[in-house]
Amino acid sequence: MVSTDTLLDFFIETRRHTEAICKPLEIEDYVVQPIIDVSPPKWHLGHTTWFFEEFILKTYNNNYQIFDDDFSFVFNSYYETVGKRVVRADRGNLSRPSVKKVFEYRDYVTQAMTNLLEYNNDKTLLEVLEIGIHHEKQHQELLLTDIKYILGNNPLLPIYSNSFEEYNIDNEPPQWITIHEGIYEIGHNSNEFCFDNELGRHKVYLHEYQIRNKLVTNAEYADFIASDGYKRFDLWHAEGWDWVQQNKINAPLYWHNIQDEWYYYGLNGLTKIDPKAPVAHISYYEAFAFAQYKNCRLPTEFEWESAQHQFKWGQRWEWTESAYLPYPNYKKPDGALGEYNGKFMVNQKVLRGSSVATPVNHSRPTYRNFFQTDLRWQYTGIRLAK
């Protein structure tokens, strides 16, 4: 556990960074919710604030005055233990509270937290604080990707920022890395922070396999499209093929075919795709189909973790072939925080690594992200194995 002063600095830096992400927004952008998976920026600002109020201030500060009695109902996400909440799909209907009011709420709770930490260094409080900080870090990534979806579905395709870099070109030649068969240890194994789903370090046996050092690029994925990859049912799971047909999918999210050339909407606007950039915003269905097209497969999360020190990662969340399941001896924490990860361990695939939207100090080799197989609004990509 890090010191109180260090955590306080980390807390304040995190709170400031969340608000900095919102700086380029117009006031009208804060309330838009195009689809159920995308939450309005205003809701993220309120929810990350509610977390500290609900799980720390109400418990550890006997003199704390709740900012607004309605905010728990408005900004609770999925915590059944805590009480009723706004239906997720209705978050975009919250024209009130105003953006101004939500920023006042943030200032109020941030100040109350700062005052509390000046005299209370209870070990359990600090543990929950550290979870809360990393919870807000998660929402910083969601904020960026939700903002991108909001602006990327605006017919004008407006620019969010000219300074956000969506990729760094990797000029290393593609290679296959061979990992020999054997027993490997998986899971978190240090005193640094991790989420509960990373715990339960254990051994796995892996057959010899090869994993590629580079992510699949836009050029490679464009070849898949040109080779009728979206029209060949033999490449797809039956469920994935149904998804393609029902949703008329013919390219990654944010790709636009303009006069027979592929363009890509990024946070810096609409540009021609860079053939060398790693492909992004790919569903698991598409990742699997592309791997089939290349006579390869996706790595398991255990293969990924065992090999990750031999390649560069961090530009795209990488789909794996592993179902999101508990590690051996996994136990959900008691109370509401037990709802954080464990109850989602069904019908989801694990993604490994991190992305260009992942905040600093929030990635590690054992991090287990997870999504449903059809989702692609995050910076998701493909690494091949065989």
Buried (B, 14 or more C-beta within 10 A) or exposed (E): EEEBEEBBEBBBBBBEBBEEBBEBBEEEBBBBBBEEBBBBBBBBBBBBBBBBBBBBBEBBBEEBEBBBEEBBBBBBBEBEEBEEBBEBEEBBEBEEBBBEBBBBBBBBBBEBBEEBBEEEEBEEBBBBBBBBBBBBBBBBBBBBBBBBBBBBBEEEBBBBBEEBEBBEEBEEEEEEEEBEEEEBEBBBEEEEBBBBBBBBBBEBEBEEBBBBBBBBBBEBBBBBBEEEBBEBEEBBBEEBBEBBEEEEBEBBBBBBEEEEEBBBBBBBBBEEBBEEBBBBBBBBBBBBBBBBBBEBBBBBBBBBBBBBEEBEBEBBBBBBBBBBBBBEEBEBBEEBBBBBBBEBBEEBBBBBBBBBBBBEBBBBBBBBBBBEBBBBBBBBBBBBBE
